[in-house]
Amino acid sequence: MTILKTPNREHLYFSSTGLPALLPAALAAALWLACAGTAEGRKPNIVVILTDDQGYADVSYNPHHPKEVSTPNIDKLARSSVICTAGYTSGHVCSPTRAGLMTGRYQQRFGIYTAGEGGSGVPLSETFFPQHLEKAGYTSGAFGKWHLGVDIKYNALHRGFDEFYGFMGRGAHDYFDLNTPDHPIYRGLKPIKDKGYLTDRITEEAVSFIRRHKDKPFFAYIAYNAVHSPAQAPAADIRKETDDPARNTLMAMLRSLDTGVGKIVDTLKAEGVYDDTLLFFLTDNGGSKVMRASNTPLRGYKQQDYEGGVRVPFIVSWPRKLKGGTTCSAPLMSIDILPTALAAVGAAKAGKLPFDGRNILPALEGKTDKVHDQLYWSSAAGKGAWAIRAGRWKLVGLKARTELFDLEADIGEANDLALKHPERVKTLRRLHDTWLDEMAEPANGAAKRWSADAPAAGKKNKKQKRAEREKRRAERKAKRDAEKEKPGE
């Protein structure tokens, strides 16, 4: 095969026989300049693929993955991307991370500390990702799990998106029953009747969006609910790969997810926009213990602030600007995605609310090994969980207990060094206290900080919410029963 190498690109010319032939040098150069000019003049597309509860080692590009894990499409993407080995989420559960990602801000700034608060609704005063891109001419679509408000006023179309396919309810959704009255699938602002396996349907909708909007810059937010519970996969896809039936089902769900990622990337390539697409792939928090996820070599799971709850698979691809097959070891976070996208687009942020996230492009390009001085986590008093990372050091708090870890020497957080370094513990705790002082009060009425008296208040709040949900379910059931009993029907 004859290849003409020109700056940054390789050109092939296929003759009428179908065999590759060398273009005349002058013509090749002219074509390269024309293509380069077009590419430089086009704003990059932005694609965010967010998976749900996927384990840190449930990607086969991770050398610690169990033998049953195979994610060839995600691996292929990783090989041509920058792998962020210290990529974190701003929450250890679903909704808080999504709120932070959509705003580029610590979600605690607007009172979101738990999934219950985020799922109830992010304040409408917050500016969402696509609203920053509107003036730059972007068409935006959201696909899959929303989990940022159950009321229709919080629908994606009211937060700057032009298209929405997905569900607005809480974290879980049946993968096969897409017509549940209490948990419908929406297209735009309206519930629809749909069928199929939900992971596949999210992929199909995202692929359709890319094909329809390929000629102009677009933002696609593809938020799979896979591999979140319930453990459901097509029966034909479930294999006896381990002695754990739940793990076997998870692997089948993971294969569907991996296939979806492959189809999205293949569509970008087929439509000729892959090189000009800034793509982020990550999961929303650590893998779930209930779903038998593997977070090896990290400690802990979803709902914890140990590394296994907040450090996630994190990949960034932009072939025209970033060198693939490289790694970035700088600690960075999901709240950085929005500011990075705006920097890539060359767009100013909308509104006056400041970002906590940073532009990570310099780190991805290898120009710096530092993005943040500190990274913070907090679940407020209800759970009493919090953490701070500063350089190699991480302080983890859970109610009255604090633990200090040196992540460079101990990524698995096995050795608590708090007693050996009491001054460092005090410094990190003081930094976290200062940060938490700046955050809003929790939207659920709990206290910011755990104390011996706080748990009772938190439990009472949960009981009240449970009672309210049961009351709403009873009211909806009574309404449906009344409709069935109407005369003449």
C-alpha positions as CSV (number, residue, x, y, z in Angstrom):
1,M,0.0,0.0,0.0
2,T,1.4,3.4,-0.9
3,I,0.9,6.2,1.6
4,L,1.7,9.8,1.2
5,K,2.7,11.4,4.5
6,T,1.9,15.1,4.8
7,P,1.8,17.2,8.0
8,N,-0.3,15.4,10.7
9,R,-2.1,13.1,8.1
10,E,-1.6,10.2,5.8
11,H,-3.4,10.2,2.4
12,L,-4.5,7.3,0.3
13,Y,-5.8,7.5,-3.2
14,F,-7.7,4.6,-4.7
15,S,-7.5,4.1,-8.5
16,S,-10.4,2.9,-10.7
17,T,-9.1,-0.6,-10.1
18,G,-9.8,-0.2,-6.4
19,L,-6.1,-0.5,-5.6
20,P,-4.4,2.3,-3.7
21,A,-2.2,4.6,-5.7
22,L,-0.1,7.6,-4.9
23,L,-1.6,11.0,-5.5
24,P,0.6,13.5,-7.4
25,A,2.5,15.4,-4.8
26,A,1.1,18.8,-5.7
27,L,-2.5,17.5,-5.7
28,A,-2.1,15.7,-2.4
29,A,-0.7,18.8,-0.8
30,A,-3.5,21.0,-2.1
31,L,-6.1,18.5,-0.9
32,W,-4.4,18.3,2.5
33,L,-4.5,22.1,2.9
34,A,-8.1,22.2,1.9
35,C,-9.1,19.5,4.4
36,A,-7.0,21.1,7.1
37,G,-8.6,24.4,6.5
38,T,-12.0,22.9,6.8
39,A,-11.1,21.0,9.9
40,E,-9.6,24.0,11.6
41,G,-12.6,26.1,10.9
42,R,-15.1,23.6,12.4
43,K,-15.9,23.6,16.1
44,P,-15.4,20.2,17.6
45,N,-18.4,18.0,18.4
46,I,-18.7,17.2,22.1
47,V,-19.8,13.6,23.1
48,V,-20.0,12.5,26.7
49,I,-20.6,8.8,27.3
50,L,-21.6,8.2,30.9
51,T,-22.0,4.6,32.1
52,D,-23.7,3.7,35.3
53,D,-22.0,1.8,38.2
54,Q,-19.4,0.3,36.0
55,G,-16.5,-1.2,38.0
56,Y,-13.0,0.2,37.8
57,A,-11.7,-3.2,36.7
58,D,-14.8,-4.0,34.5
59,V,-13.0,-2.7,31.5
60,S,-10.5,-5.1,29.9
61,Y,-7.9,-2.4,29.2
62,N,-7.4,-2.3,32.9
63,P,-4.6,-4.9,33.6
64,H,-6.4,-5.8,36.9
65,H,-9.6,-6.9,35.2
66,P,-11.0,-10.4,36.0
67,K,-10.7,-13.0,33.3
68,E,-14.4,-12.9,32.4
69,V,-14.3,-9.2,31.5
70,S,-14.1,-8.4,27.8
71,T,-14.8,-4.9,26.5
72,P,-13.1,-4.8,23.0
73,N,-14.9,-1.6,21.8
74,I,-14.1,0.4,25.0
75,D,-10.5,-1.0,24.8
76,K,-10.2,0.1,21.2
77,L,-11.4,3.6,22.1
78,A,-8.9,3.7,25.0
79,R,-6.0,2.7,22.8
80,S,-6.6,5.7,20.5
81,S,-7.3,8.1,23.5
82,V,-5.8,9.6,26.6
83,I,-6.5,7.3,29.6
84,C,-6.9,9.3,32.7
85,T,-5.5,7.1,35.5
86,A,-6.7,9.4,38.3
87,G,-10.1,10.3,36.9
88,Y,-12.7,10.9,39.6
89,T,-16.4,11.7,39.9
90,S,-17.7,14.4,42.2
91,G,-20.1,12.0,43.8
92,H,-20.1,8.4,45.0
93,V,-23.6,7.9,43.7
94,C,-25.5,8.6,40.5
95,S,-27.3,11.9,40.7
96,P,-24.8,14.1,42.5
97,T,-22.2,13.3,39.9
98,R,-24.6,14.1,37.1
99,A,-25.4,17.4,38.7
100,G,-21.8,18.3,38.9
101,L,-21.0,17.2,35.4
102,M,-23.9,19.3,34.0
103,T,-22.9,22.4,35.8
104,G,-19.1,22.3,36.0
105,R,-19.6,23.0,39.7
106,Y,-19.4,21.0,42.9
107,Q,-23.1,20.0,43.3
108,Q,-22.9,20.9,47.0
109,R,-22.8,24.5,46.0
110,F,-26.5,24.2,45.2
111,G,-27.5,21.8,48.0
112,I,-27.1,18.4,46.3
113,Y,-25.3,16.0,48.6
114,T,-27.2,12.8,48.0
115,A,-29.0,10.9,45.2
116,G,-32.4,11.8,46.7
117,E,-31.7,15.5,46.5
118,G,-30.3,15.4,43.0
119,G,-33.0,13.1,41.7
120,S,-35.7,15.5,43.1
121,G,-34.3,18.3,40.9
122,V,-31.3,20.6,40.4
123,P,-32.3,24.3,41.0
124,L,-33.4,26.0,37.8
125,S,-31.1,28.8,38.6
126,E,-28.1,26.6,37.7
127,T,-26.9,26.8,34.1
128,F,-26.6,23.4,32.4
129,F,-24.0,22.2,29.9
130,P,-25.9,22.8,26.6
131,Q,-27.0,26.3,27.7
132,H,-23.4,27.3,27.6
133,L,-23.1,26.0,24.0
134,E,-26.3,27.6,22.5
135,K,-24.6,30.8,21.3
136,A,-21.8,28.8,19.7
137,G,-24.4,27.2,17.4
138,Y,-24.6,23.7,19.0
139,T,-27.5,21.3,18.7
140,S,-27.7,19.2,21.9
141,G,-29.3,15.9,22.6
142,A,-29.6,13.9,25.9
143,F,-30.1,10.1,25.8
144,G,-30.8,7.7,28.6
145,K,-30.8,8.2,32.3
146,W,-31.6,11.8,33.4
147,H,-31.8,11.6,37.2
148,L,-31.8,15.3,37.6
149,G,-35.4,15.9,38.5
150,V,-38.6,14.0,38.3
151,D,-41.0,16.9,37.7
152,I,-41.5,17.9,34.0
153,K,-40.1,21.3,34.7
154,Y,-36.7,19.6,35.2
155,N,-36.9,17.8,31.8
156,A,-33.8,18.0,29.6
157,L,-35.6,20.2,27.1
158,H,-36.0,22.8,29.9
159,R,-32.3,22.7,30.6
160,G,-31.0,23.6,27.1
161,F,-31.2,20.3,25.2
162,D,-32.9,20.2,21.8
163,E,-33.7,16.5,22.0
164,F,-34.3,14.0,24.8
165,Y,-34.9,10.3,24.8
166,G,-34.8,8.6,28.2
167,F,-36.3,8.4,31.6
168,M,-36.7,11.1,34.3
169,G,-37.4,8.9,37.3
170,R,-35.0,7.7,40.0
171,G,-31.8,5.7,39.4
172,A,-33.1,2.3,38.3
173,H,-35.3,1.4,35.3
174,D,-36.4,-2.0,34.0
175,Y,-34.4,-2.8,30.9
176,F,-37.2,-4.6,29.1
177,D,-40.5,-3.0,30.3
178,L,-40.3,0.4,28.7
179,N,-44.0,1.3,29.2
180,T,-44.2,1.4,33.0
181,P,-46.8,4.1,33.8
182,D,-45.0,5.3,36.9
183,H,-41.6,5.4,35.2
184,P,-42.1,6.1,31.5
185,I,-39.7,6.7,28.7
186,Y,-39.9,10.2,27.4
187,R,-39.3,11.6,23.9
188,G,-38.9,15.3,24.6
189,L,-41.6,16.4,27.1
190,K,-44.0,13.5,26.4
191,P,-44.1,9.9,27.7
192,I,-44.0,7.4,24.8
193,K,-44.7,3.7,24.2
194,D,-41.5,1.9,23.4
195,K,-40.0,-1.5,23.2
196,G,-36.6,-3.2,23.1
197,Y,-33.7,-3.6,25.4
198,L,-33.0,-0.2,27.0
199,T,-29.2,-0.3,26.5
200,D,-29.8,-0.9,22.8
201,R,-32.5,1.7,22.5
202,I,-30.2,4.4,24.0
203,T,-27.5,3.5,21.5
204,E,-30.0,3.6,18.6
205,E,-31.3,7.0,19.6
206,A,-27.7,8.4,20.0
207,V,-26.6,7.0,16.6
208,S,-29.6,8.6,14.9
209,F,-28.9,12.0,16.5
210,I,-25.3,11.9,15.3
211,R,-26.3,11.0,11.8
212,R,-28.9,13.7,11.6
213,H,-26.7,16.5,13.0
214,K,-23.3,15.5,11.5
215,D,-23.1,18.6,9.3
216,K,-23.0,21.1,12.2
217,P,-21.4,21.0,15.6
218,F,-23.4,19.0,18.2
219,F,-23.3,17.9,21.8
220,A,-24.4,14.4,22.6
221,Y,-24.9,13.4,26.2
222,I,-25.3,9.6,26.2
223,A,-26.1,8.5,29.8
224,Y,-26.5,4.7,29.8
225,N,-28.2,3.2,32.8
226,A,-26.1,0.1,32.3
227,V,-24.8,-1.6,34.3
228,H,-27.0,-0.3,37.2
229,S,-29.5,-2.7,38.8
230,P,-31.8,-4.4,38.1
231,A,-29.6,-7.3,36.8
232,Q,-31.3,-7.9,33.5
233,A,-29.9,-9.0,30.1
234,P,-31.2,-10.9,27.1
235,A,-31.3,-14.6,28.2
236,A,-29.3,-15.6,25.1
237,D,-26.5,-13.2,26.1
238,I,-26.0,-14.7,29.6
239,R,-23.2,-17.2,29.9
240,K,-21.9,-19.3,32.8
241,E,-18.6,-17.4,33.0
242,T,-18.3,-17.5,36.8
243,D,-19.9,-19.4,39.7
244,D,-21.9,-16.2,40.5
245,P,-25.2,-15.9,38.5
246,A,-25.4,-12.1,39.3
247,R,-21.8,-11.6,38.0
248,N,-22.7,-13.6,34.8
249,T,-25.7,-11.3,34.2
250,L,-23.5,-8.2,34.8
251,M,-21.1,-9.5,32.1
252,A,-24.0,-9.8,29.6
253,M,-25.1,-6.3,30.4
254,L,-21.5,-5.1,30.0
255,R,-21.3,-6.7,26.6
256,S,-24.4,-4.8,25.4
257,L,-22.9,-1.6,26.8
258,D,-19.6,-2.2,25.1
259,T,-21.3,-2.9,21.8
260,G,-23.2,0.4,22.1
261,V,-20.0,2.3,22.7
262,G,-18.5,0.7,19.6
263,K,-21.5,1.6,17.5
264,I,-21.4,5.2,18.6
265,V,-17.6,5.5,17.8
266,D,-18.1,3.7,14.5
267,T,-20.9,6.1,13.6
268,L,-18.7,9.1,14.3
269,K,-16.1,7.6,12.0
270,A,-18.5,6.6,9.2
271,E,-19.9,10.1,9.2
272,G,-16.5,11.6,8.9
273,V,-16.6,13.5,12.2
274,Y,-14.6,11.4,14.6
275,D,-11.3,13.3,14.3
276,D,-13.2,16.5,15.1
277,T,-15.1,15.1,18.1
278,L,-14.0,15.6,21.7
279,L,-15.3,12.5,23.4
280,F,-15.3,11.7,27.1
281,F,-16.0,8.2,28.4
282,L,-16.5,7.6,32.1
283,T,-18.8,6.0,34.7
284,D,-20.8,8.0,37.2
285,N,-19.3,6.4,40.4
286,G,-17.5,3.3,41.5
287,G,-18.8,-0.1,40.7
288,S,-21.7,-1.5,42.8
289,K,-21.1,-4.2,45.3
290,V,-24.8,-5.3,45.0
291,M,-24.2,-5.9,41.2
292,R,-20.9,-7.8,41.9
293,A,-18.8,-5.1,40.2
294,S,-15.0,-5.3,40.4
295,N,-13.1,-2.2,41.4
296,T,-9.7,-4.0,41.7
297,P,-7.2,-2.8,42.9
298,L,-9.2,-0.1,44.6
299,R,-10.8,-0.2,48.0
300,G,-14.6,0.1,48.4
301,Y,-17.6,0.5,46.2
302,K,-20.3,2.9,45.1
303,Q,-21.7,4.9,48.1
304,Q,-18.2,5.2,49.7
305,D,-15.5,7.9,49.4
306,Y,-12.7,5.3,49.2
307,E,-11.1,5.1,45.7
308,G,-13.4,2.3,44.7
309,G,-16.4,4.7,45.1
310,V,-15.1,7.7,43.3
311,R,-12.2,6.8,41.0
312,V,-13.5,5.5,37.7
313,P,-12.6,4.5,34.1
314,F,-12.0,7.9,32.4
315,I,-11.0,8.2,28.8
316,V,-10.7,11.4,26.6
317,S,-10.5,11.2,22.8
318,W,-9.9,14.1,20.3
319,P,-7.9,12.7,17.4
320,R,-7.2,16.0,15.8
321,K,-5.7,17.5,19.0
322,L,-4.8,14.8,21.5
323,K,-2.2,12.1,21.0
324,G,-3.8,8.7,21.4
325,G,-2.3,5.8,23.3
326,T,-1.1,8.0,26.1
327,T,-2.0,8.4,29.8
328,C,-2.7,11.3,32.1
329,S,-1.9,10.8,35.7
330,A,-3.0,14.2,37.0
331,P,-6.0,13.9,39.4
332,L,-9.0,15.4,37.7
333,M,-12.8,15.2,38.1
334,S,-16.1,14.9,36.2
335,I,-16.8,18.6,36.9
336,D,-13.8,19.4,34.6
337,I,-15.6,18.1,31.5
338,L,-17.8,21.2,30.9
339,P,-15.0,23.8,31.3
340,T,-12.8,21.7,29.0
341,A,-15.4,21.4,26.4
342,L,-15.9,25.2,26.4
343,A,-12.2,25.7,26.1
344,A,-12.1,23.3,23.1
345,V,-15.0,25.1,21.5
346,G,-13.7,28.6,22.2
347,A,-17.0,29.5,23.9
348,A,-17.5,31.7,26.9
349,K,-19.6,30.4,29.7
350,A,-23.1,31.6,30.0
351,G,-24.2,33.4,33.2
352,K,-22.1,34.6,36.1
353,L,-21.9,31.4,38.2
354,P,-18.3,30.4,38.6
355,F,-17.0,26.9,37.7
356,D,-15.2,24.7,40.1
357,G,-14.0,22.5,37.2
358,R,-10.9,23.3,35.2
359,N,-9.8,23.0,31.6
360,I,-7.9,19.8,31.6
361,L,-6.6,20.0,28.0
362,P,-3.1,21.1,29.1
363,A,-2.9,18.0,31.3
364,L,-4.2,15.8,28.5
365,E,-1.5,17.2,26.2
366,G,1.2,16.5,28.8
367,K,2.0,20.1,29.4
368,T,1.2,20.0,33.2
369,D,0.8,17.3,35.8
370,K,-1.5,19.3,38.0
371,V,-5.1,20.4,37.5
372,H,-6.4,21.0,41.1
373,D,-4.8,21.8,44.4
374,Q,-7.5,19.7,46.1
375,L,-10.5,17.6,45.2
376,Y,-13.4,17.4,47.6
377,W,-16.3,15.0,48.4
378,S,-19.2,15.3,50.9
379,S,-22.5,13.5,51.6
380,A,-23.4,15.8,54.5
381,A,-24.6,14.6,57.9
382,G,-27.0,11.9,56.8
383,K,-24.2,9.5,55.8
384,G,-21.4,11.4,57.4
385,A,-19.0,10.6,54.5
386,W,-16.5,13.0,53.2
387,A,-13.0,13.1,51.7
388,I,-10.3,15.4,50.3
389,R,-7.4,14.6,48.0
390,A,-4.4,16.9,47.9
391,G,-1.5,15.7,45.8
392,R,-0.6,12.2,46.9
393,W,-2.5,12.4,50.2
394,K,-6.2,11.6,50.7
395,L,-8.1,12.0,54.0
396,V,-11.3,10.0,54.2
397,G,-13.9,10.7,56.9
398,L,-16.9,8.6,57.9
399,K,-18.8,9.9,60.9
400,A,-16.3,10.1,63.8
401,R,-13.5,8.2,62.0
402,T,-10.8,9.7,59.8
403,E,-8.2,7.8,57.8
404,L,-5.2,9.1,55.9
405,F,-3.7,7.4,52.8
406,D,-0.7,8.0,50.6
407,L,-2.2,7.1,47.2
408,E,1.1,7.0,45.4
409,A,2.3,4.3,47.6
410,D,-1.0,2.7,48.5
411,I,-3.7,3.0,45.8
412,G,-5.7,0.3,47.6
413,E,-5.9,2.5,50.8
414,A,-4.9,-0.4,53.0
415,N,-2.5,1.5,55.3
416,D,-4.1,4.2,57.5
417,L,-1.3,6.8,58.2
418,A,-3.4,9.2,60.3
419,L,-1.6,8.4,63.6
420,K,1.8,8.9,61.9
421,H,0.9,12.2,60.3
422,P,-1.4,14.1,62.7
423,E,-0.5,17.5,61.4
424,R,-1.3,16.5,57.9
425,V,-4.6,15.2,59.0
426,K,-5.3,18.6,60.7
427,T,-4.3,20.5,57.6
428,L,-6.5,18.5,55.2
429,R,-9.4,18.6,57.6
430,R,-9.1,22.4,57.9
431,L,-9.0,22.7,54.1
432,H,-12.2,20.5,53.8
433,D,-13.9,22.5,56.5
434,T,-13.1,25.8,54.7
435,W,-14.5,24.3,51.4
436,L,-17.6,23.0,53.1
437,D,-18.3,26.4,54.7
438,E,-18.6,27.7,51.1
439,M,-21.2,25.1,50.1
440,A,-25.0,25.5,50.4
441,E,-27.0,23.8,53.1
442,P,-28.3,20.4,52.0
443,A,-31.6,20.6,50.1
444,N,-33.1,17.8,52.2
445,G,-32.7,19.8,55.4
446,A,-29.9,17.7,56.9
447,A,-26.9,19.3,58.5
448,K,-23.6,19.7,56.5
449,R,-21.5,17.9,59.1
450,W,-22.0,14.7,60.9
451,S,-22.5,14.8,64.7
452,A,-23.8,12.3,67.2
453,D,-27.2,13.9,66.9
454,A,-27.3,14.2,63.1
455,P,-28.1,10.5,62.1
456,A,-31.5,10.6,63.9
457,A,-32.5,13.6,61.9
458,G,-31.3,12.0,58.7
459,K,-33.3,8.8,59.4
460,K,-36.4,10.7,60.2
461,N,-36.1,12.6,56.9
462,K,-35.8,9.3,55.0
463,K,-38.8,7.9,56.7
464,Q,-40.8,11.0,55.8
465,K,-39.7,10.8,52.2
466,R,-40.6,7.1,52.1
467,A,-44.1,7.9,53.5
468,E,-44.6,10.6,50.9
469,R,-43.6,8.2,48.1
470,E,-46.0,5.6,49.3
471,K,-48.7,8.2,49.6
472,R,-48.1,9.3,46.0
473,R,-48.2,5.7,44.8
474,A,-51.5,5.1,46.6
475,E,-53.0,8.2,45.1
476,R,-51.9,7.2,41.5
477,K,-53.3,3.7,42.0
478,A,-56.6,5.1,43.3
479,K,-56.8,7.4,40.3
480,R,-56.2,4.5,37.9
481,D,-58.8,2.3,39.6
482,A,-61.3,5.2,39.4
483,E,-60.6,5.5,35.7
484,K,-61.4,1.8,35.2
485,E,-64.6,2.1,37.1
486,K,-66.1,5.0,35.0
487,P,-69.5,4.1,33.7
488,G,-69.8,3.3,30.0
489,E,-66.1,2.2,29.8
